[in-house]
Amino acid sequence: MWSLSSSVRHIPVLFLLHPLLLLFSSHVAEARTLETEQIRPLNRSSSSVSAVFVFGDSTVDPGNNNYIETVAKSNFPPYGKDFPNQVPTGRFYQWQGLSHDFLASYAGIKDFIPPYLDPTLSLEDLKTGVSFASAGTGFDPLTAQLFGVISMEKQLKYFKEYKSRMEVYIGKERTKTLISKAVFLISCGTNDFIVNYYATPIRRQTYTVSAYQHLLLQLGQQFLQGLLEMGARKIAFVGLPPMGCVPAVITMNSDHALTHRGCIESLSSVARDYNRLLRNKLTAMRIPGAKIIYIEIYKPLEDLIKKPQQFGFDEVNCGCCGSGTIELSVLCNSLSAVCSDDSKYVFWDSVHPTEAAYHNIFLGLRPIVDLFLKA
């Protein structure tokens, strides 16, 4: 039998965190760059959104892991190098890269979604939204256990705690209204495959790939039901990215990682299959008075990787930090060399996209985002 402690020793250090991103879209309409167009906030009168609440992994963790005992952190340089005062907040990118930050800013709520565990947050800060996400987590409880991070079940408990705090602060009816008008964003699942299923033998002893996909879908549905029971009515559920195109994944799975850095099709295929099943499951969940949407992230990221020149990128299979092939979290640190122009890179470290990548995609998503925010 494999014990949890023995399995951890077999996990590559570079997979401390969930790979990729979180972006809204069904496709990217056209090439746009940071220099040619900026994201302007919606007119607040046209948006009914009261707050943004976020759940998931490193793609949407703004620093909750700073406040727990885990190695899955990024609260040190060069992370945050373009943040105000060059402060590394615990976000896995160099500045405003997480799509929930773009979403909150675009909705006119606030520029950055803070971590729920930040003890300096005021009740007013909390009222307009927070992230409960934790880098390294997954829907499978075992995934969170591997690195001692916040499980999705615990994130849901934190939201219940948040709701109770708001009821004391503004009353039960106003809290109910606040939650019903808020946007909920869920970005999770890649760690379950890359860090858990394929990197340790525990789940593979019991589940086929197909069976494990269905397990994750069941756990995701349970999480979604928990949010609905606490009053959430506007929920965006993000699918998986093309996992085989993540630089770190290429490094670990290519026979010639230094010279042939193409996407690993077998892993990307697993993501496509999972996304199809997830989309079907969400479509089948018809909840009166609630809007639940599936967010397709696979295609937009794949477009950036396969047609980089259209979007102003030069480098797609290596990150900006260090060699770009294995560096993330503690391996991307103050001693790491950093590229001279990260706006030309799709990936910031060997797993997470740059601000330019997030920004470029978000610009193409505004029609979809507008419909969701104004619904």
Buried (B, 14 or more C-beta within 10 A) or exposed (E): EEEEEEBBEEBBEBBBBBBBBBBBBBEBEEBBBBEEEEBEEBEEEEBBBBBBBBBBBBBBBBBBBBBEEBBBBBBBBBBBBBBEEEEBBBBBBBBBBBBBBBBBBBBBBBEBBBBBBBEEBEEEEBBBBBBBBBBBBBBBEBBBBBBBBBBBBBBBBBBEEBBEBBBEEBEEEBBBBBBBBBBBBBBBBBBBBBBBBBBBEBBBEEBEBEEBBBBBBEBBBEBBEBBBEBBBBBBBBBBBBBBBBBBBBBBBBBEEBEEEBEBBEEBBBBBBBBBEBBBEBBEEBEEEEBEBBBBBBBBBBBBBBEEBEBBBBEBBBBBBBBBBBBBBBBBBBEEBEBBEEBBBBBBBBBBBBBBBBBBBBBBBBBEBBBEBBEE
